[in-house]
Amino acid sequence: MKRAYINGLLLDGTQQMEPQAHKVLLCEDGVITAVADEGPALDGHEAIDIPGGYARPALINLHVHLA
């Protein structure tokens, strides 16, 4: 199943951990396939709207003090 997580904030795990808006997290069968700029074409992905939510790929425990 293809899913696109939209309208959230992306935390990418870099040292500065600045939340990035206007990004789309694309997944297929539970695996992240791409992080793309927001746009109209989702290429057959089911859109999952997460307004105000955080997408944090590769971060298991957001409670740890990384930044």
PDBQT receptor file of N, H, CA, C and O in Angstrom, charges set to zero:
ATOM      1  N   MET A   1       0.830  -1.166   0.000  1.00  0.00    +0.000 N 
ATOM      2  CA  MET A   1       0.000   0.000   0.000  1.00  0.00    +0.000 C 
ATOM      3  C   MET A   1       0.886   1.244   0.000  1.00  0.00    +0.000 C 
ATOM      4  O   MET A   1       1.854   1.331   0.755  1.00  0.00    +0.000 OA
ATOM      5  N   LYS A   2       0.545   2.191  -0.846  1.00  0.00    +0.000 N 
ATOM      6  H   LYS A   2      -0.241   2.120  -1.460  1.00  0.00    +0.000 HD
ATOM      7  CA  LYS A   2       1.291   3.446  -0.946  1.00  0.00    +0.000 C 
ATOM      8  C   LYS A   2       0.563   4.526  -0.134  1.00  0.00    +0.000 C 
ATOM      9  O   LYS A   2      -0.643   4.725  -0.281  1.00  0.00    +0.000 OA
ATOM     10  N   ARG A   3       1.322   5.213   0.722  1.00  0.00    +0.000 N 
ATOM     11  H   ARG A   3       2.301   5.051   0.842  1.00  0.00    +0.000 HD
ATOM     12  CA  ARG A   3       0.747   6.292   1.524  1.00  0.00    +0.000 C 
ATOM     13  C   ARG A   3       1.622   7.530   1.439  1.00  0.00    +0.000 C 
ATOM     14  O   ARG A   3       2.844   7.444   1.320  1.00  0.00    +0.000 OA
ATOM     15  N   ALA A   4       0.973   8.677   1.503  1.00  0.00    +0.000 N 
ATOM     16  H   ALA A   4      -0.020   8.747   1.600  1.00  0.00    +0.000 HD
ATOM     17  CA  ALA A   4       1.666   9.969   1.522  1.00  0.00    +0.000 C 
ATOM     18  C   ALA A   4       1.185  10.732   2.749  1.00  0.00    +0.000 C 
ATOM     19  O   ALA A   4      -0.001  11.040   2.871  1.00  0.00    +0.000 OA
ATOM     20  N   TYR A   5       2.101  11.033   3.651  1.00  0.00    +0.000 N 
ATOM     21  H   TYR A   5       3.064  10.782   3.552  1.00  0.00    +0.000 HD
ATOM     22  CA  TYR A   5       1.763  11.783   4.857  1.00  0.00    +0.000 C 
ATOM     23  C   TYR A   5       1.962  13.257   4.557  1.00  0.00    +0.000 C 
ATOM     24  O   TYR A   5       3.067  13.696   4.236  1.00  0.00    +0.000 OA
ATOM     25  N   ILE A   6       0.874  14.019   4.665  1.00  0.00    +0.000 N 
ATOM     26  H   ILE A   6      -0.023  13.663   4.925  1.00  0.00    +0.000 HD
ATOM     27  CA  ILE A   6       0.880  15.421   4.235  1.00  0.00    +0.000 C 
ATOM     28  C   ILE A   6       0.474  16.352   5.380  1.00  0.00    +0.000 C 
ATOM     29  O   ILE A   6      -0.147  15.926   6.354  1.00  0.00    +0.000 OA
ATOM     30  N   ASN A   7       0.834  17.622   5.243  1.00  0.00    +0.000 N 
ATOM     31  H   ASN A   7       1.339  17.968   4.452  1.00  0.00    +0.000 HD
ATOM     32  CA  ASN A   7       0.437  18.710   6.147  1.00  0.00    +0.000 C 
ATOM     33  C   ASN A   7       1.003  18.589   7.554  1.00  0.00    +0.000 C 
ATOM     34  O   ASN A   7       0.475  19.196   8.487  1.00  0.00    +0.000 OA
ATOM     35  N   GLY A   8       2.061  17.821   7.718  1.00  0.00    +0.000 N 
ATOM     36  H   GLY A   8       2.490  17.329   6.960  1.00  0.00    +0.000 HD
ATOM     37  CA  GLY A   8       2.711  17.728   9.016  1.00  0.00    +0.000 C 
ATOM     38  C   GLY A   8       4.044  18.443   8.991  1.00  0.00    +0.000 C 
ATOM     39  O   GLY A   8       4.398  19.094   8.007  1.00  0.00    +0.000 OA
ATOM     40  N   LEU A   9       4.771  18.316  10.067  1.00  0.00    +0.000 N 
ATOM     41  H   LEU A   9       4.483  17.787  10.866  1.00  0.00    +0.000 HD
ATOM     42  CA  LEU A   9       6.116  18.868  10.160  1.00  0.00    +0.000 C 
ATOM     43  C   LEU A   9       7.099  17.713  10.182  1.00  0.00    +0.000 C 
ATOM     44  O   LEU A   9       6.910  16.745  10.920  1.00  0.00    +0.000 OA
ATOM     45  N   LEU A  10       8.129  17.807   9.390  1.00  0.00    +0.000 N 
ATOM     46  H   LEU A  10       8.283  18.593   8.791  1.00  0.00    +0.000 HD
ATOM     47  CA  LEU A  10       9.129  16.748   9.288  1.00  0.00    +0.000 C 
ATOM     48  C   LEU A  10      10.298  17.050  10.218  1.00  0.00    +0.000 C 
ATOM     49  O   LEU A  10      10.876  18.135  10.167  1.00  0.00    +0.000 OA
ATOM     50  N   LEU A  11      10.642  16.086  11.063  1.00  0.00    +0.000 N 
ATOM     51  H   LEU A  11      10.172  15.205  11.104  1.00  0.00    +0.000 HD
ATOM     52  CA  LEU A  11      11.856  16.150  11.883  1.00  0.00    +0.000 C 
ATOM     53  C   LEU A  11      12.781  15.077  11.330  1.00  0.00    +0.000 C 
ATOM     54  O   LEU A  11      12.486  13.885  11.420  1.00  0.00    +0.000 OA
ATOM     55  N   ASP A  12      13.908  15.508  10.756  1.00  0.00    +0.000 N 
ATOM     56  H   ASP A  12      14.148  16.476  10.683  1.00  0.00    +0.000 HD
ATOM     57  CA  ASP A  12      14.741  14.569  10.000  1.00  0.00    +0.000 C 
ATOM     58  C   ASP A  12      15.899  13.963  10.796  1.00  0.00    +0.000 C 
ATOM     59  O   ASP A  12      16.650  13.153  10.253  1.00  0.00    +0.000 OA
ATOM     60  N   GLY A  13      16.059  14.332  12.052  1.00  0.00    +0.000 N 
ATOM     61  H   GLY A  13      15.449  14.990  12.493  1.00  0.00    +0.000 HD
ATOM     62  CA  GLY A  13      17.119  13.730  12.850  1.00  0.00    +0.000 C 
ATOM     63  C   GLY A  13      18.480  14.382  12.716  1.00  0.00    +0.000 C 
ATOM     64  O   GLY A  13      19.454  13.891  13.287  1.00  0.00    +0.000 OA
ATOM     65  N   THR A  14      18.574  15.479  11.973  1.00  0.00    +0.000 N 
ATOM     66  H   THR A  14      17.784  15.877  11.509  1.00  0.00    +0.000 HD
ATOM     67  CA  THR A  14      19.857  16.176  11.878  1.00  0.00    +0.000 C 
ATOM     68  C   THR A  14      20.149  16.863  13.209  1.00  0.00    +0.000 C 
ATOM     69  O   THR A  14      19.265  16.974  14.058  1.00  0.00    +0.000 OA
ATOM     70  N   GLN A  15      21.364  17.315  13.389  1.00  0.00    +0.000 N 
ATOM     71  H   GLN A  15      22.082  17.224  12.699  1.00  0.00    +0.000 HD
ATOM     72  CA  GLN A  15      21.778  17.880  14.666  1.00  0.00    +0.000 C 
ATOM     73  C   GLN A  15      20.913  19.075  15.077  1.00  0.00    +0.000 C 
ATOM     74  O   GLN A  15      20.562  19.203  16.250  1.00  0.00    +0.000 OA
ATOM     75  N   GLN A  16      20.570  19.942  14.140  1.00  0.00    +0.000 N 
ATOM     76  H   GLN A  16      20.855  19.839  13.187  1.00  0.00    +0.000 HD
ATOM     77  CA  GLN A  16      19.775  21.129  14.476  1.00  0.00    +0.000 C 
ATOM     78  C   GLN A  16      18.287  20.808  14.644  1.00  0.00    +0.000 C 
ATOM     79  O   GLN A  16      17.574  21.544  15.325  1.00  0.00    +0.000 OA
ATOM     80  N   MET A  17      17.818  19.736  14.041  1.00  0.00    +0.000 N 
ATOM     81  H   MET A  17      18.398  19.138  13.488  1.00  0.00    +0.000 HD
ATOM     82  CA  MET A  17      16.444  19.240  14.169  1.00  0.00    +0.000 C 
ATOM     83  C   MET A  17      15.398  20.336  13.955  1.00  0.00    +0.000 C 
ATOM     84  O   MET A  17      14.440  20.439  14.720  1.00  0.00    +0.000 OA
ATOM     85  N   GLU A  18      15.579  21.146  12.924  1.00  0.00    +0.000 N 
ATOM     86  H   GLU A  18      16.358  21.062  12.302  1.00  0.00    +0.000 HD
ATOM     87  CA  GLU A  18      14.598  22.179  12.618  1.00  0.00    +0.000 C 
ATOM     88  C   GLU A  18      13.392  21.531  11.940  1.00  0.00    +0.000 C 
ATOM     89  O   GLU A  18      13.560  20.843  10.933  1.00  0.00    +0.000 OA
ATOM     90  N   PRO A  19      12.178  21.733  12.465  1.00  0.00    +0.000 N 
ATOM     91  CA  PRO A  19      10.985  21.192  11.799  1.00  0.00    +0.000 C 
ATOM     92  C   PRO A  19      10.842  21.786  10.399  1.00  0.00    +0.000 C 
ATOM     93  O   PRO A  19      10.987  22.993  10.208  1.00  0.00    +0.000 OA
ATOM     94  N   GLN A  20      10.561  20.934   9.437  1.00  0.00    +0.000 N 
ATOM     95  H   GLN A  20      10.443  19.953   9.592  1.00  0.00    +0.000 HD
ATOM     96  CA  GLN A  20      10.417  21.367   8.049  1.00  0.00    +0.000 C 
ATOM     97  C   GLN A  20       8.959  21.237   7.627  1.00  0.00    +0.000 C 
ATOM     98  O   GLN A  20       8.382  20.150   7.675  1.00  0.00    +0.000 OA
ATOM     99  N   ALA A  21       8.379  22.340   7.219  1.00  0.00    +0.000 N 
ATOM    100  H   ALA A  21       8.848  23.222   7.179  1.00  0.00    +0.000 HD
ATOM    101  CA  ALA A  21       7.005  22.342   6.724  1.00  0.00    +0.000 C 
ATOM    102  C   ALA A  21       7.017  22.134   5.215  1.00  0.00    +0.000 C 
ATOM    103  O   ALA A  21       8.067  22.227   4.578  1.00  0.00    +0.000 OA
ATOM    104  N   HIS A  22       5.868  21.858   4.656  1.00  0.00    +0.000 N 
ATOM    105  H   HIS A  22       5.016  21.783   5.174  1.00  0.00    +0.000 HD
ATOM    106  CA  HIS A  22       5.670  21.728   3.213  1.00  0.00    +0.000 C 
ATOM    107  C   HIS A  22       6.465  20.563   2.613  1.00  0.00    +0.000 C 
ATOM    108  O   HIS A  22       6.961  20.652   1.489  1.00  0.00    +0.000 OA
ATOM    109  N   LYS A  23       6.578  19.478   3.369  1.00  0.00    +0.000 N 
ATOM    110  H   LYS A  23       6.175  19.405   4.282  1.00  0.00    +0.000 HD
ATOM    111  CA  LYS A  23       7.216  18.250   2.884  1.00  0.00    +0.000 C 
ATOM    112  C   LYS A  23       6.191  17.131   2.898  1.00  0.00    +0.000 C 
ATOM    113  O   LYS A  23       5.231  17.171   3.667  1.00  0.00    +0.000 OA
ATOM    114  N   VAL A  24       6.390  16.150   2.062  1.00  0.00    +0.000 N 
ATOM    115  H   VAL A  24       7.170  16.118   1.436  1.00  0.00    +0.000 HD
ATOM    116  CA  VAL A  24       5.525  14.979   1.987  1.00  0.00    +0.000 C 
ATOM    117  C   VAL A  24       6.387  13.750   2.228  1.00  0.00    +0.000 C 
ATOM    118  O   VAL A  24       7.428  13.584   1.592  1.00  0.00    +0.000 OA
ATOM    119  N   LEU A  25       5.966  12.898   3.131  1.00  0.00    +0.000 N 
ATOM    120  H   LEU A  25       5.121  13.033   3.648  1.00  0.00    +0.000 HD
ATOM    121  CA  LEU A  25       6.667  11.658   3.423  1.00  0.00    +0.000 C 
ATOM    122  C   LEU A  25       5.961  10.543   2.650  1.00  0.00    +0.000 C 
ATOM    123  O   LEU A  25       4.809  10.220   2.941  1.00  0.00    +0.000 OA
ATOM    124  N   LEU A  26       6.644   9.956   1.669  1.00  0.00    +0.000 N 
ATOM    125  H   LEU A  26       7.580  10.218   1.432  1.00  0.00    +0.000 HD
ATOM    126  CA  LEU A  26       6.062   8.905   0.827  1.00  0.00    +0.000 C 
ATOM    127  C   LEU A  26       6.518   7.540   1.324  1.00  0.00    +0.000 C 
ATOM    128  O   LEU A  26       7.706   7.316   1.555  1.00  0.00    +0.000 OA
ATOM    129  N   CYS A  27       5.557   6.630   1.485  1.00  0.00    +0.000 N 
ATOM    130  H   CYS A  27       4.592   6.812   1.297  1.00  0.00    +0.000 HD
ATOM    131  CA  CYS A  27       5.846   5.280   1.976  1.00  0.00    +0.000 C 
ATOM    132  C   CYS A  27       5.169   4.250   1.083  1.00  0.00    +0.000 C 
ATOM    133  O   CYS A  27       4.127   4.512   0.481  1.00  0.00    +0.000 OA
ATOM    134  N   GLU A  28       5.784   3.075   1.010  1.00  0.00    +0.000 N 
ATOM    135  H   GLU A  28       6.630   2.863   1.499  1.00  0.00    +0.000 HD
ATOM    136  CA  GLU A  28       5.185   1.950   0.306  1.00  0.00    +0.000 C 
ATOM    137  C   GLU A  28       5.424   0.696   1.136  1.00  0.00    +0.000 C 
ATOM    138  O   GLU A  28       6.564   0.348   1.444  1.00  0.00    +0.000 OA
ATOM    139  N   ASP A  29       4.337   0.025   1.493  1.00  0.00    +0.000 N 
ATOM    140  H   ASP A  29       3.410   0.308   1.243  1.00  0.00    +0.000 HD
ATOM    141  CA  ASP A  29       4.386  -1.188   2.311  1.00  0.00    +0.000 C 
ATOM    142  C   ASP A  29       5.188  -0.978   3.593  1.00  0.00    +0.000 C 
ATOM    143  O   ASP A  29       5.970  -1.841   3.990  1.00  0.00    +0.000 OA
ATOM    144  N   GLY A  30       4.988   0.180   4.242  1.00  0.00    +0.000 N 
ATOM    145  H   GLY A  30       4.352   0.881   3.919  1.00  0.00    +0.000 HD
ATOM    146  CA  GLY A  30       5.626   0.467   5.509  1.00  0.00    +0.000 C 
ATOM    147  C   GLY A  30       7.068   0.929   5.429  1.00  0.00    +0.000 C 
ATOM    148  O   GLY A  30       7.720   1.091   6.460  1.00  0.00    +0.000 OA
ATOM    149  N   VAL A  31       7.577   1.143   4.227  1.00  0.00    +0.000 N 
ATOM    150  H   VAL A  31       7.047   1.012   3.390  1.00  0.00    +0.000 HD
ATOM    151  CA  VAL A  31       8.961   1.581   4.035  1.00  0.00    +0.000 C 
ATOM    152  C   VAL A  31       8.957   2.982   3.419  1.00  0.00    +0.000 C 
ATOM    153  O   VAL A  31       8.254   3.232   2.439  1.00  0.00    +0.000 OA
ATOM    154  N   ILE A  32       9.741   3.888   3.994  1.00  0.00    +0.000 N 
ATOM    155  H   ILE A  32      10.312   3.685   4.789  1.00  0.00    +0.000 HD
ATOM    156  CA  ILE A  32       9.839   5.237   3.444  1.00  0.00    +0.000 C 
ATOM    157  C   ILE A  32      10.576   5.166   2.113  1.00  0.00    +0.000 C 
ATOM    158  O   ILE A  32      11.687   4.643   2.033  1.00  0.00    +0.000 OA
ATOM    159  N   THR A  33       9.950   5.693   1.077  1.00  0.00    +0.000 N 
ATOM    160  H   THR A  33       9.047   6.118   1.142  1.00  0.00    +0.000 HD
ATOM    161  CA  THR A  33      10.561   5.673  -0.248  1.00  0.00    +0.000 C 
ATOM    162  C   THR A  33      11.105   7.034  -0.656  1.00  0.00    +0.000 C 
ATOM    163  O   THR A  33      12.008   7.118  -1.488  1.00  0.00    +0.000 OA
ATOM    164  N   ALA A  34      10.557   8.112  -0.069  1.00  0.00    +0.000 N 
ATOM    165  H   ALA A  34       9.823   8.044   0.607  1.00  0.00    +0.000 HD
ATOM    166  CA  ALA A  34      11.035   9.446  -0.438  1.00  0.00    +0.000 C 
ATOM    167  C   ALA A  34      10.479  10.493   0.512  1.00  0.00    +0.000 C 
ATOM    168  O   ALA A  34       9.436  10.308   1.138  1.00  0.00    +0.000 OA
ATOM    169  N   VAL A  35      11.194  11.578   0.599  1.00  0.00    +0.000 N 
ATOM    170  H   VAL A  35      12.041  11.729   0.091  1.00  0.00    +0.000 HD
ATOM    171  CA  VAL A  35      10.693  12.806   1.215  1.00  0.00    +0.000 C 
ATOM    172  C   VAL A  35      10.720  13.832   0.097  1.00  0.00    +0.000 C 
ATOM    173  O   VAL A  35      11.770  14.110  -0.482  1.00  0.00    +0.000 OA
ATOM    174  N   ALA A  36       9.563  14.388  -0.198  1.00  0.00    +0.000 N 
ATOM    175  H   ALA A  36       8.710  14.162   0.272  1.00  0.00    +0.000 HD
ATOM    176  CA  ALA A  36       9.448  15.286  -1.350  1.00  0.00    +0.000 C 
ATOM    177  C   ALA A  36       8.872  16.627  -0.920  1.00  0.00    +0.000 C 
ATOM    178  O   ALA A  36       8.267  16.755   0.144  1.00  0.00    +0.000 OA
ATOM    179  N   ASP A  37       9.076  17.614  -1.772  1.00  0.00    +0.000 N 
ATOM    180  H   ASP A  37       9.568  17.510  -2.636  1.00  0.00    +0.000 HD
ATOM    181  CA  ASP A  37       8.425  18.896  -1.550  1.00  0.00    +0.000 C 
ATOM    182  C   ASP A  37       6.933  18.728  -1.779  1.00  0.00    +0.000 C 
ATOM    183  O   ASP A  37       6.509  17.918  -2.604  1.00  0.00    +0.000 OA
ATOM    184  N   GLU A  38       6.143  19.494  -1.047  1.00  0.00    +0.000 N 
ATOM    185  H   GLU A  38       6.487  20.152  -0.377  1.00  0.00    +0.000 HD
ATOM    186  CA  GLU A  38       4.701  19.446  -1.172  1.00  0.00    +0.000 C 
ATOM    187  C   GLU A  38       4.287  19.787  -2.597  1.00  0.00    +0.000 C 
ATOM    188  O   GLU A  38       4.840  20.704  -3.205  1.00  0.00    +0.000 OA
ATOM    189  N   GLY A  39       3.338  19.066  -3.120  1.00  0.00    +0.000 N 
ATOM    190  H   GLY A  39       2.889  18.321  -2.627  1.00  0.00    +0.000 HD
ATOM    191  CA  GLY A  39       2.862  19.320  -4.471  1.00  0.00    +0.000 C 
ATOM    192  C   GLY A  39       1.580  18.561  -4.730  1.00  0.00    +0.000 C 
ATOM    193  O   GLY A  39       1.162  17.753  -3.900  1.00  0.00    +0.000 OA
ATOM    194  N   PRO A  40       0.952  18.803  -5.861  1.00  0.00    +0.000 N 
ATOM    195  CA  PRO A  40      -0.351  18.199  -6.126  1.00  0.00    +0.000 C 
ATOM    196  C   PRO A  40      -0.304  16.722  -6.515  1.00  0.00    +0.000 C 
ATOM    197  O   PRO A  40      -1.280  16.013  -6.269  1.00  0.00    +0.000 OA
ATOM    198  N   ALA A  41       0.780  16.224  -7.108  1.00  0.00    +0.000 N 
ATOM    199  H   ALA A  41       1.572  16.800  -7.308  1.00  0.00    +0.000 HD
ATOM    200  CA  ALA A  41       0.812  14.845  -7.611  1.00  0.00    +0.000 C 
ATOM    201  C   ALA A  41       1.317  13.881  -6.538  1.00  0.00    +0.000 C 
ATOM    202  O   ALA A  41       2.435  14.026  -6.043  1.00  0.00    +0.000 OA
ATOM    203  N   LEU A  42       0.492  12.900  -6.184  1.00  0.00    +0.000 N 
ATOM    204  H   LEU A  42      -0.416  12.782  -6.587  1.00  0.00    +0.000 HD
ATOM    205  CA  LEU A  42       0.898  11.907  -5.193  1.00  0.00    +0.000 C 
ATOM    206  C   LEU A  42       1.090  10.529  -5.820  1.00  0.00    +0.000 C 
ATOM    207  O   LEU A  42       1.337   9.561  -5.101  1.00  0.00    +0.000 OA
ATOM    208  N   ASP A  43       0.982  10.418  -7.133  1.00  0.00    +0.000 N 
ATOM    209  H   ASP A  43       0.781  11.204  -7.718  1.00  0.00    +0.000 HD
ATOM    210  CA  ASP A  43       1.280   9.204  -7.887  1.00  0.00    +0.000 C 
ATOM    211  C   ASP A  43       0.683   7.934  -7.283  1.00  0.00    +0.000 C 
ATOM    212  O   ASP A  43       1.395   6.960  -7.039  1.00  0.00    +0.000 OA
ATOM    213  N   GLY A  44      -0.626   7.950  -7.046  1.00  0.00    +0.000 N 
ATOM    214  H   GLY A  44      -1.205   8.741  -7.245  1.00  0.00    +0.000 HD
ATOM    215  CA  GLY A  44      -1.317   6.752  -6.568  1.00  0.00    +0.000 C 
ATOM    216  C   GLY A  44      -1.178   6.485  -5.081  1.00  0.00    +0.000 C 
ATOM    217  O   GLY A  44      -1.578   5.418  -4.614  1.00  0.00    +0.000 OA
ATOM    218  N   HIS A  45      -0.627   7.415  -4.328  1.00  0.00    +0.000 N 
ATOM    219  H   HIS A  45      -0.302   8.281  -4.708  1.00  0.00    +0.000 HD
ATOM    220  CA  HIS A  45      -0.506   7.261  -2.887  1.00  0.00    +0.000 C 
ATOM    221  C   HIS A  45      -1.810   7.682  -2.199  1.00  0.00    +0.000 C 
ATOM    222  O   HIS A  45      -2.459   8.640  -2.620  1.00  0.00    +0.000 OA
ATOM    223  N   GLU A  46      -2.181   6.968  -1.152  1.00  0.00    +0.000 N 
ATOM    224  H   GLU A  46      -1.654   6.190  -0.810  1.00  0.00    +0.000 HD
ATOM    225  CA  GLU A  46      -3.297   7.382  -0.313  1.00  0.00    +0.000 C 
ATOM    226  C   GLU A  46      -2.795   8.519   0.576  1.00  0.00    +0.000 C 
ATOM    227  O   GLU A  46      -1.782   8.367   1.259  1.00  0.00    +0.000 OA
ATOM    228  N   ALA A  47      -3.488   9.649   0.575  1.00  0.00    +0.000 N 
ATOM    229  H   ALA A  47      -4.311   9.773   0.020  1.00  0.00    +0.000 HD
ATOM    230  CA  ALA A  47      -3.065  10.802   1.369  1.00  0.00    +0.000 C 
ATOM    231  C   ALA A  47      -3.537  10.641   2.816  1.00  0.00    +0.000 C 
ATOM    232  O   ALA A  47      -4.724  10.444   3.076  1.00  0.00    +0.000 OA
ATOM    233  N   ILE A  48      -2.593  10.729   3.743  1.00  0.00    +0.000 N 
ATOM    234  H   ILE A  48      -1.629  10.889   3.531  1.00  0.00    +0.000 HD
ATOM    235  CA  ILE A  48      -2.886  10.702   5.171  1.00  0.00    +0.000 C 
ATOM    236  C   ILE A  48      -2.575  12.097   5.699  1.00  0.00    +0.000 C 
ATOM    237  O   ILE A  48      -1.417  12.513   5.737  1.00  0.00    +0.000 OA
ATOM    238  N   ASP A  49      -3.614  12.811   6.104  1.00  0.00    +0.000 N 
ATOM    239  H   ASP A  49      -4.554  12.473   6.073  1.00  0.00    +0.000 HD
ATOM    240  CA  ASP A  49      -3.466  14.191   6.542  1.00  0.00    +0.000 C 
ATOM    241  C   ASP A  49      -3.115  14.220   8.027  1.00  0.00    +0.000 C 
ATOM    242  O   ASP A  49      -3.857  13.693   8.856  1.00  0.00    +0.000 OA
ATOM    243  N   ILE A  50      -1.978  14.839   8.361  1.00  0.00    +0.000 N 
ATOM    244  H   ILE A  50      -1.376  15.267   7.688  1.00  0.00    +0.000 HD
ATOM    245  CA  ILE A  50      -1.548  14.924   9.762  1.00  0.00    +0.000 C 
ATOM    246  C   ILE A  50      -1.312  16.389  10.165  1.00  0.00    +0.000 C 
ATOM    247  O   ILE A  50      -0.208  16.741  10.582  1.00  0.00    +0.000 OA
ATOM    248  N   PRO A  51      -2.337  17.242  10.044  1.00  0.00    +0.000 N 
ATOM    249  CA  PRO A  51      -2.138  18.661  10.347  1.00  0.00    +0.000 C 
ATOM    250  C   PRO A  51      -1.702  18.862  11.796  1.00  0.00    +0.000 C 
ATOM    251  O   PRO A  51      -2.332  18.356  12.725  1.00  0.00    +0.000 OA
ATOM    252  N   GLY A  52      -0.616  19.606  11.970  1.00  0.00    +0.000 N 
ATOM    253  H   GLY A  52      -0.105  20.017  11.215  1.00  0.00    +0.000 HD
ATOM    254  CA  GLY A  52      -0.090  19.860  13.299  1.00  0.00    +0.000 C 
ATOM    255  C   GLY A  52       0.687  18.697  13.892  1.00  0.00    +0.000 C 
ATOM    256  O   GLY A  52       1.239  18.816  14.986  1.00  0.00    +0.000 OA
ATOM    257  N   GLY A  53       0.737  17.569  13.183  1.00  0.00    +0.000 N 
ATOM    258  H   GLY A  53       0.288  17.472  12.295  1.00  0.00    +0.000 HD
ATOM    259  CA  GLY A  53       1.470  16.405  13.670  1.00  0.00    +0.000 C 
ATOM    260  C   GLY A  53       2.907  16.420  13.180  1.00  0.00    +0.000 C 
ATOM    261  O   GLY A  53       3.285  17.241  12.345  1.00  0.00    +0.000 OA
ATOM    262  N   TYR A  54       3.693  15.510  13.706  1.00  0.00    +0.000 N 
ATOM    263  H   TYR A  54       3.386  14.843  14.385  1.00  0.00    +0.000 HD
ATOM    264  CA  TYR A  54       5.098  15.407  13.327  1.00  0.00    +0.000 C 
ATOM    265  C   TYR A  54       5.372  14.085  12.642  1.00  0.00    +0.000 C 
ATOM    266  O   TYR A  54       4.937  13.032  13.107  1.00  0.00    +0.000 OA
ATOM    267  N   ALA A  55       6.091  14.144  11.539  1.00  0.00    +0.000 N 
ATOM    268  H   ALA A  55       6.444  15.000  11.161  1.00  0.00    +0.000 HD
ATOM    269  CA  ALA A  55       6.629  12.946  10.897  1.00  0.00    +0.000 C 
ATOM    270  C   ALA A  55       8.091  12.898  11.304  1.00  0.00    +0.000 C 
ATOM    271  O   ALA A  55       8.830  13.854  11.069  1.00  0.00    +0.000 OA
ATOM    272  N   ARG A  56       8.515  11.807  11.905  1.00  0.00    +0.000 N 
ATOM    273  H   ARG A  56       7.915  11.031  12.095  1.00  0.00    +0.000 HD
ATOM    274  CA  ARG A  56       9.880  11.718  12.426  1.00  0.00    +0.000 C 
ATOM    275  C   ARG A  56      10.522  10.408  12.015  1.00  0.00    +0.000 C 
ATOM    276  O   ARG A  56      10.754   9.537  12.853  1.00  0.00    +0.000 OA
ATOM    277  N   PRO A  57      10.811  10.262  10.731  1.00  0.00    +0.000 N 
ATOM    278  CA  PRO A  57      11.412   9.021  10.259  1.00  0.00    +0.000 C 
ATOM    279  C   PRO A  57      12.752   8.758  10.940  1.00  0.00    +0.000 C 
ATOM    280  O   PRO A  57      13.558   9.671  11.118  1.00  0.00    +0.000 OA
ATOM    281  N   ALA A  58      12.975   7.522  11.313  1.00  0.00    +0.000 N 
ATOM    282  H   ALA A  58      12.320   6.781  11.169  1.00  0.00    +0.000 HD
ATOM    283  CA  ALA A  58      14.214   7.037  11.919  1.00  0.00    +0.000 C 
ATOM    284  C   ALA A  58      14.395   7.463  13.369  1.00  0.00    +0.000 C 
ATOM    285  O   ALA A  58      15.406   7.124  13.984  1.00  0.00    +0.000 OA
ATOM    286  N   LEU A  59      13.454   8.187  13.922  1.00  0.00    +0.000 N 
ATOM    287  H   LEU A  59      12.632   8.462  13.423  1.00  0.00    +0.000 HD
ATOM    288  CA  LEU A  59      13.539   8.547  15.334  1.00  0.00    +0.000 C 
ATOM    289  C   LEU A  59      12.541   7.684  16.104  1.00  0.00    +0.000 C 
ATOM    290  O   LEU A  59      11.330   7.830  15.939  1.00  0.00    +0.000 OA
ATOM    291  N   ILE A  60      13.042   6.805  16.926  1.00  0.00    +0.000 N 
ATOM    292  H   ILE A  60      14.026   6.686  17.060  1.00  0.00    +0.000 HD
ATOM    293  CA  ILE A  60      12.179   5.883  17.647  1.00  0.00    +0.000 C 
ATOM    294  C   ILE A  60      11.561   6.564  18.863  1.00  0.00    +0.000 C 
ATOM    295  O   ILE A  60      10.370   6.392  19.122  1.00  0.00    +0.000 OA
ATOM    296  N   ASN A  61      12.344   7.331  19.610  1.00  0.00    +0.000 N 
ATOM    297  H   ASN A  61      13.312   7.470  19.400  1.00  0.00    +0.000 HD
ATOM    298  CA  ASN A  61      11.877   7.942  20.836  1.00  0.00    +0.000 C 
ATOM    299  C   ASN A  61      12.113   9.442  20.760  1.00  0.00    +0.000 C 
ATOM    300  O   ASN A  61      13.238   9.905  20.946  1.00  0.00    +0.000 OA
ATOM    301  N   LEU A  62      11.066  10.200  20.491  1.00  0.00    +0.000 N 
ATOM    302  H   LEU A  62      10.151   9.824  20.340  1.00  0.00    +0.000 HD
ATOM    303  CA  LEU A  62      11.201  11.641  20.356  1.00  0.00    +0.000 C 
ATOM    304  C   LEU A  62      11.476  12.309  21.692  1.00  0.00    +0.000 C 
ATOM    305  O   LEU A  62      11.877  13.473  21.726  1.00  0.00    +0.000 OA
ATOM    306  N   HIS A  63      11.268  11.603  22.788  1.00  0.00    +0.000 N 
ATOM    307  H   HIS A  63      10.942  10.658  22.760  1.00  0.00    +0.000 HD
ATOM    308  CA  HIS A  63      11.478  12.194  24.108  1.00  0.00    +0.000 C 
ATOM    309  C   HIS A  63      12.965  12.410  24.426  1.00  0.00    +0.000 C 
ATOM    310  O   HIS A  63      13.295  13.260  25.253  1.00  0.00    +0.000 OA
ATOM    311  N   VAL A  64      13.843  11.672  23.798  1.00  0.00    +0.000 N 
ATOM    312  H   VAL A  64      13.575  10.981  23.127  1.00  0.00    +0.000 HD
ATOM    313  CA  VAL A  64      15.269  11.858  24.098  1.00  0.00    +0.000 C 
ATOM    314  C   VAL A  64      15.695  13.264  23.719  1.00  0.00    +0.000 C 
ATOM    315  O   VAL A  64      15.102  13.876  22.831  1.00  0.00    +0.000 OA
ATOM    316  N   HIS A  65      16.700  13.771  24.373  1.00  0.00    +0.000 N 
ATOM    317  H   HIS A  65      17.182  13.274  25.094  1.00  0.00    +0.000 HD
ATOM    318  CA  HIS A  65      17.125  15.156  24.198  1.00  0.00    +0.000 C 
ATOM    319  C   HIS A  65      18.251  15.237  23.174  1.00  0.00    +0.000 C 
ATOM    320  O   HIS A  65      19.426  15.249  23.540  1.00  0.00    +0.000 OA
ATOM    321  N   LEU A  66      17.896  15.293  21.899  1.00  0.00    +0.000 N 
ATOM    322  H   LEU A  66      16.941  15.284  21.602  1.00  0.00    +0.000 HD
ATOM    323  CA  LEU A  66      18.882  15.298  20.829  1.00  0.00    +0.000 C 
ATOM    324  C   LEU A  66      19.443  16.676  20.554  1.00  0.00    +0.000 C 
ATOM    325  O   LEU A  66      20.649  16.835  20.366  1.00  0.00    +0.000 OA
ATOM    326  N   ALA A  67      18.579  17.666  20.529  1.00  0.00    +0.000 N 
ATOM    327  H   ALA A  67      17.599  17.537  20.681  1.00  0.00    +0.000 HD
ATOM    328  CA  ALA A  67      19.016  19.005  20.100  1.00  0.00    +0.000 C 
ATOM    329  C   ALA A  67      19.575  19.820  21.255  1.00  0.00    +0.000 C 
ATOM    330  O   ALA A  67      19.984  20.965  21.061  1.00  0.00    +0.000 OA
TER     331      ALA A  67
